[in-house]
Amino acid sequence: MNLLPDPVRRRRFSSIRFRLSLAFASAVFAMGSILVGGIYLFQQARIDTPTLEAVPVIQVDSDGNAQLIGFRGPRDEIEQFQIAQIQAAIDTEALDRLRRGSLAALAVLAVSSFLAGWVLAGWALRPVGRIVRVARDISTTDLSRRIDLQGPDDELRDIADTFDAMLDRLQVGFHDQQRFMTDASHELRNPLAIIRTHLELALDADDDDERRNSLGRAEAAAERLGVLVDDVMAAARSSMHEPTVGDVDLLALVDGVAEDFGPAASARSVELVTDADDEVVIRGDELAIRRALANLVANAVRLAPEGSTVSLALVQTGDRARLDVVDEGPGLAPADMDHVFQRFWRGQNAGRGSGLGLSIVREIAERHGGAATVSAAPPNGSRFSIWLPMTTARRP
């Protein structure tokens, strides 16, 4: 009676260790069979069948049975023939014993080679067991475990190192996602608390002016909450967006963004101008680059004083292209320039911004192997730049 359940037996017989052992045993058995068969055929070819040119002497008994009793011929030839017959019989018997012994030896060789293959395969696949154990111990909330496989620099070591590198990337992404969710929850909680507070004040207010004031503040907080939710969803889509890499005409992109924001700039009496070099074509995700540039232009138009100018510039410097958005707004304090691209960071003049737009710009630039920078634009204002390499964009 077999105590192993069917799935376990099937798993054991289909395992890599079993197949390696079977392959090793089959190879050894095949080579042993070829060697033994060659020796057998060689020995068989060496056995000579004796022949004698003599007249056989046959005696017939009273019952009519014929019996060979000898040969009539030269005495020396007859003796040599008899000796050759005896030697051939001995060789044939030895060859038969060799065949039987070889078959038994091959059977023992097959079993012993399978057992030896089982042990050697287990030794060779031992690192795989460590990889499996570490992978099973990794949970969705703790990605700190690593295989850290020691030993020779072979294929299994490469697999383990690749798995560890993948875990490093997953851990970084998980921590970024966790931090993003924590920051988003915190930012969403503030306008919700304001809305709840002013709605309660409106319900308890006896004066119509006080009620309208509370409802107005609740409406403003709800509007900011809507902007924040939209930006959070845009940031999530940006992080999950599968880039479509192709040729991007940055000159046409700058002109397109300028046309998109032209009406908004005119409504605020802001002049939107472009200053571009000759046509610059790079490899990248056109939709993502357009979104990054649009975020910068939207901020500049929103914060620029009436009657001021917002400039869009395209410059090629060496092996990089640079997209500049320069405004004449309130500018940034030197201490704030180190934090402006952080998620949910909002300066004193941010207005209704959510603090996510610039972080999306930085993420898109870095996804393409570039960078996003900010600097002061004398006499006042700010210069935001997106640096993009003139090479194929890197996938996230």
C-alpha positions, 0 to 999 in steps of 0.5 A: 500500500502506497501511503503517499497521495497521488499529487505527492507521487506525481510531484516527486516523479516530475521533479527536476531532481528525479529527471536529472537522476533519471537522465544521469542513470540513462546516460551511464546505462547507455555508455555501459551498454555500448562498452559491454556490447562492444567487448562482447562482439569483439570476443565473439569475433575472436572465436574460431569455428574449427574445420577439418578436411577428413572423412568422418567415421560414423557407426550405426547401431542395431537400432539404426542410430548413426553416431560419429565416432571419429575421423579418418585422416592424418593423425596430427590434423585430427588432434588439432581439430579436437583441441580447437573444438574444445577451445571453441566450446570453452570460449563459447561458455566464457562468452555466455558467462560474460553476457549473463554477468554483463546484464547483471552488472548493467542492472546494478549500474542502472540502479547505482547510477540513479542513486548517485544521480539523486544524491548529486542532483540534490547537492547541486539543487540545494541552492534552489531550496534556499531560494524557494524557502526565502520566497515563501517567507517573504510577505506582502508587507515585509520585503526585507528578506534576501537570499544572499546565496553564497558559493561559486559564481554559477547560474544559480548564484546569478538567479539568486542575485537577480531575485535579490535585485528584484526584491530591492526594487520592489521594496523601494517601490513598496515604500514609495507607495506606502509613503505616498498613501500615508501622505495622501491620507494626511492631505485628504484628512485636512480638507475633510476636517474643515468641511465637517467643522464648517458644516457643523457651524452652519447647522448650529448658526442662528445668523444667516451671514454666519451660516453663509460664511461657514458654507462658503468656507466648506465649499472652498475646502471641498473645491480644494479636496476635489483638486487634491483627489484629481492630482492624487489620481493623476499621480497614481496613473503616472506611476502605473503608466506603461510608457509608449516610447517613440520619437518626440518632437519637442519643438512641436510639443512646446508649441502645442502646450503654448496653444493649450494654455494661451486662453488661460494666460490671456484671461489673466492678462499674462503673455505666454511666449515661446523661445525654441532652437531648431527642431529637437527630436528625442526618444521618449513617452510623448504623453508623459513629457507633455503632462510634465511640461503642462504642469509647469506651465499651469503653475506659472500661469496661475501664479504669474502676476497680471501683465507679466510674461511666462516663457517656454524655452527649448534648448539643446546642450550637448547630449541633453535637451532642456525645457524651461518654463520661466515666470515673473511670479513671487519666486521661491525662497532659497530654502524652499528650492530643496523641497519644491519637488517633494510630494504634497509640499506646498509653498506660501504662494501655492494657492489651491495647488495640491503639492503633487504637480511638481513631484509628477514632473520630477518622476517623469523626468527621472523615468526618462533618465533626466532630471527636474530642477528649479532656479531663480530667474532674476530679477524675480520669478522662477525657472523650472527646467526639465532635462532630457537625454538625447537617447532612448528613454529608460523604462520605469 
